């Protein structure tokens, strides 16, 4: 009887595992709800604020005004290594 209460398909260990799984899923639900709220706010800002929309268009799509120039800089983690190229050209 006690063996069945602990080790059966509906025993204590299965119950504990399912409880832990439920907690993990609840945390995921909470994270997704927070992300949904953040995205909702961003949608409202994009619909109602032209400056926010312009900023996103410029950043994401790379749009510039005709009298502007876009300078593309390498990211800090990208190293520009010209020395190996010069050695290859000499050979």
Buried (B, 14 or more C-beta within 10 A) or exposed (E): EEEEEEEEEEBEEEEEEEEEEEEEEEEEEEEEEEEEEEEEEEEEEBEEEEEBEEEBEBEEEEEEEEEEEEEEEEEEEEEEEEEEEEEEEEE
